[in-house]
Amino acid sequence: MENQNYSSIVGSSSAPYENQIANQCGLATNYHAITHPSLPNYIALVSGGTQGITDDNPPASNPLTANSLFQQVPTSKGYAESMPSNCLLTDSGQYAVRHNPYTYFTPIRTQCLARDVPMGTASSGNFHNDVTAGTLPPFSFVTPNLCNDMHDCSVATGDAYLANLVPTIIAGSDYQQGRLAVVIVFDENGGASGNQVYCAVISPFTTPGTRSSTNFNHYSLLRTTEEILGVPLLGSASGAASMRAAFGL
């Protein structure tokens, strides 16, 4: 999700579903993004560093040779809403390439062309098909479009989107059979000091109502994912606090 302060979500009447998740699942109450603007946060989430990026420019301007979680787990998939074709390297309509980190890593461009796909909707398309078939990959990076991620549209719009999408994921066999954890996180906040953002954890192993005040960040989430998948820790993930114990993962 995109560009909202923690306080714009937690306790907000515009975000009833995200507050329901916070109350019924797990919430990191002291989770922070890394920087501004958007792109370096997305890169940090999957590579353990911003890789020197300080702008929101497309892959042609920011080609990266760094290792990433996508390279560590070649069967990972990216699902980007409103992307017209696989691994599209430029903006198109409501699709923003800066929100799709798969596209920036040049060593895995062929992999990206095969594994970074148009998402579809909550009820049809690539993501829905993988959810209903119980064939989600070991790691999925799901990117809503510019409206549904709250970048261009309201908190209420994005919250309603999640309220439609997340229950379909929970109902899928990957989750029901204990193979899946879902993390909802914002790339950065709206500019308030501290860059605190909403980060919720939904899993069969997370005690309902869990709240952790540990100082987590995007590197913590990367570390947690890499630990679960059994791959080496990249960059700043090695020094970040893991979220596994706090949320029973």
Helices and strands as residue ranges (DSSP letters): H 6-9, H 16-24, E 26-28, E 31-32, H 38-47, H 69-72, E 77-80, G 97-99, G 101-104, G 106-108, H 109-115, E 116-118, H 126-133, E 140-143, H 155-171, H 173-176, E 182-185, E 199-202, E 210-212, E 216-217, H 218-229, G 235-239, H 244-247
